[in-house]
Amino acid sequence: MNTGAQIAPFVRLFGRYLREQGLPITQQREAVAQVVFSTDQHLSVDEIEESLREQGERIGKATIYRTLDLLVRSQLVEEHDFGEGFKRYEHRLSPQPVHEHLICLECGGVWEFTSPELDEVEGRVAREHGFRPARHRLEIYGLCRECQEAGAEIPYEGLTCPIETV
């Protein structure tokens, strides 16, 4: 968890973005930004709304979604779709802005990691193809240790043939 002193500069950056866009800096927008910048977690809209309620804020989902859209457009926050049926949001102002994700299919947990080897592969492949990368994303889906130990398994769906063979 980041302290108020640590997140205040990020909220001010968001305020500057809003001013540059000719948009008002509202208390609701600042409250949503503070929730997102105060954690290193990948938050859903429901989690953001719950955190706001715990702080005594009554901000509707529509306002939260609109604010998140502005945060993403400002490039201060990144939107992730981990295949859960909803999006998660993560601020981009961490000590390791470039990182990859492990996503547990059972509990929905998300873990970050960095890999110098992956950076080397990206550079080598880009050079081989005369490509100049702007960014990359690696997401590995599976089961975390705790879910495996609890007996969770990944269901094998296999290949299906669209033609009946009876």
C-alpha positions as CSV (number, residue, x, y, z in Angstrom):
1,M,0.0,0.0,0.0
2,N,1.3,3.5,-0.9
3,T,0.9,6.3,1.6
4,G,-1.0,9.5,0.8
5,A,2.3,11.4,0.4
6,Q,3.5,8.9,-2.1
7,I,0.3,9.0,-4.3
8,A,-0.3,12.8,-4.1
9,P,2.1,13.5,-7.0
10,F,0.3,11.0,-9.2
11,V,-3.1,12.5,-8.5
12,R,-1.6,15.9,-9.3
13,L,-0.3,14.4,-12.7
14,F,-3.9,13.2,-13.4
15,G,-5.2,16.7,-12.5
16,R,-2.7,18.3,-14.9
17,Y,-3.9,15.9,-17.6
18,L,-7.5,16.8,-16.9
19,R,-6.7,20.5,-17.1
20,E,-4.8,20.0,-20.4
21,Q,-8.0,18.3,-21.8
22,G,-10.2,21.1,-20.6
23,L,-11.9,18.8,-18.1
24,P,-12.9,19.6,-14.5
25,I,-10.9,18.2,-11.6
26,T,-13.7,16.8,-9.4
27,Q,-13.5,15.3,-5.9
28,Q,-14.9,12.1,-7.4
29,R,-12.2,11.8,-10.0
30,E,-9.5,12.4,-7.5
31,A,-11.0,9.8,-5.1
32,V,-11.0,7.1,-7.8
33,A,-7.4,8.1,-8.8
34,Q,-6.3,7.8,-5.2
35,V,-7.7,4.3,-4.9
36,V,-5.9,3.2,-8.0
37,F,-2.6,4.8,-7.1
38,S,-2.7,3.6,-3.5
39,T,-2.2,-0.1,-4.4
40,D,0.0,-2.3,-6.5
41,Q,-3.0,-4.6,-7.1
42,H,-4.8,-5.1,-10.4
43,L,-8.2,-3.7,-9.3
44,S,-11.6,-4.4,-10.8
45,V,-14.4,-1.7,-10.9
46,D,-16.2,-3.6,-8.1
47,E,-13.0,-3.5,-6.0
48,I,-12.6,0.2,-6.6
49,E,-16.2,0.8,-5.7
50,E,-15.9,-1.3,-2.5
51,S,-12.7,0.6,-1.5
52,L,-14.5,4.0,-2.1
53,R,-17.4,2.8,0.1
54,E,-15.1,1.8,2.9
55,Q,-13.7,5.4,2.8
56,G,-17.3,6.8,3.0
57,E,-17.4,7.8,-0.7
58,R,-20.6,7.2,-2.6
59,I,-19.5,7.2,-6.2
60,G,-21.5,5.4,-8.9
61,K,-20.1,2.9,-11.3
62,A,-20.7,5.1,-14.3
63,T,-18.4,7.8,-12.7
64,I,-15.9,5.2,-11.8
65,Y,-15.9,3.8,-15.4
66,R,-15.6,7.3,-16.9
67,T,-12.7,8.2,-14.6
68,L,-10.9,5.0,-15.3
69,D,-11.3,5.7,-19.0
70,L,-9.6,9.1,-18.4
71,L,-6.9,7.5,-16.4
72,V,-6.2,5.0,-19.2
73,R,-6.2,7.8,-21.8
74,S,-3.8,9.8,-19.7
75,Q,-1.4,6.7,-19.8
76,L,-1.1,6.8,-16.0
77,V,-3.1,3.6,-15.7
78,E,-3.2,0.4,-17.8
79,E,-6.3,-1.6,-18.5
80,H,-6.0,-5.5,-18.4
81,D,-8.4,-8.1,-19.6
82,F,-7.4,-11.4,-18.0
83,G,-10.4,-13.3,-19.5
84,E,-12.5,-13.0,-16.3
85,G,-15.4,-11.2,-18.0
86,F,-14.3,-7.8,-16.6
87,K,-11.3,-5.5,-16.8
88,R,-8.7,-4.8,-14.2
89,Y,-6.7,-1.6,-13.8
90,E,-3.1,-1.0,-12.7
91,H,-1.2,2.2,-12.4
92,R,1.9,2.5,-14.5
93,L,4.0,4.5,-12.0
94,S,5.6,1.6,-10.2
95,P,9.3,1.0,-9.7
96,Q,9.0,-1.7,-12.4
97,P,6.7,-0.3,-15.0
98,V,7.6,-3.1,-17.5
99,H,6.6,-6.5,-16.1
100,E,4.7,-9.6,-17.0
101,H,1.8,-11.4,-15.4
102,L,1.0,-14.8,-14.0
103,I,-2.8,-15.3,-13.8
104,C,-4.4,-18.1,-11.8
105,L,-7.5,-19.6,-13.5
106,E,-8.9,-20.9,-10.2
107,C,-8.6,-18.0,-7.7
108,G,-8.1,-15.1,-10.1
109,G,-4.8,-14.1,-8.4
110,V,-2.4,-12.0,-10.5
111,W,1.4,-12.0,-9.8
112,E,3.9,-9.8,-11.5
113,F,7.4,-10.8,-12.6
114,T,10.2,-9.4,-14.7
115,S,12.6,-11.4,-16.9
116,P,15.8,-10.1,-18.3
117,E,15.8,-13.1,-20.6
118,L,12.5,-12.0,-22.1
119,D,13.9,-8.6,-22.7
120,E,16.9,-10.2,-24.5
121,V,14.5,-12.3,-26.7
122,E,12.4,-9.3,-27.6
123,G,15.6,-7.4,-28.6
124,R,17.0,-10.3,-30.7
125,V,13.7,-11.0,-32.5
126,A,13.1,-7.3,-33.2
127,R,16.6,-7.0,-34.7
128,E,16.2,-10.2,-36.8
129,H,13.0,-8.8,-38.3
130,G,14.0,-5.1,-38.5
131,F,11.2,-4.3,-36.1
132,R,11.1,-1.5,-33.6
133,P,8.9,-2.6,-30.7
134,A,6.9,0.0,-28.8
135,R,5.7,-2.4,-26.0
136,H,5.0,-6.0,-25.3
137,R,2.8,-8.0,-23.0
138,L,3.2,-11.5,-21.7
139,E,0.4,-13.2,-19.7
140,I,0.8,-16.8,-18.4
141,Y,-2.4,-18.5,-17.4
142,G,-2.5,-21.5,-15.1
143,L,-2.8,-22.5,-11.5
144,C,-1.0,-21.0,-8.6
145,R,0.7,-23.2,-6.0
146,E,-2.1,-22.8,-3.4
147,C,-4.8,-23.8,-5.9
148,Q,-2.8,-26.8,-7.1
149,E,-2.2,-27.9,-3.5
150,A,-6.0,-27.5,-2.9
151,G,-6.6,-30.0,-5.7
152,A,-7.6,-27.6,-8.5
153,E,-6.9,-28.9,-12.0
154,I,-7.0,-27.4,-15.4
155,P,-9.8,-29.0,-17.4
156,Y,-8.6,-30.5,-20.7
157,E,-11.0,-29.4,-23.4
158,G,-9.1,-31.0,-26.3
159,L,-9.9,-30.6,-29.9
160,T,-13.4,-31.0,-31.2
161,C,-14.4,-31.9,-34.7
162,P,-17.3,-29.9,-36.2
163,I,-18.2,-32.9,-38.4
164,E,-20.1,-35.7,-36.8
165,T,-18.2,-39.0,-37.3
166,V,-21.0,-41.4,-36.4
